[in-house]
Amino acid sequence: MSQIVEFHWRLIAEPAVTARTTVVVPIYPLVRRGTAAEVIPAVADLAADSPAELVLSRRR
């Protein structure tokens, strides 16, 4: 597993520009280096500190 690359940044930027909004992309340890115990609290803190409305979506 690797960190996101230019393609991913463009994929993230396009809907953000279209929606005229800001998207926060947390960079966190990947598998084999990081664990859910490390990542989940850090991402939860990031969400809690967000000054804007936060919308999380999960496709089923």
TALIN-V444415 format. One line per field, one symbol per residue. ss: DSSP state (~ for helix, > for strand, _ for the rest). psi: psi as a letter, one per 20 degrees, with the letter a starting at -180 (. if undefined). Layout:
# TALIN-V444415
ss=???
psi=???
This chain:
# TALIN-V444415
ss=_____~~~~~~~~~~~~~~________________~~~~~~~~~~~~~____________
psi=qrrqagggghhghghgggilrpppopprprqihrrhhggghghgggghipirpppppop.
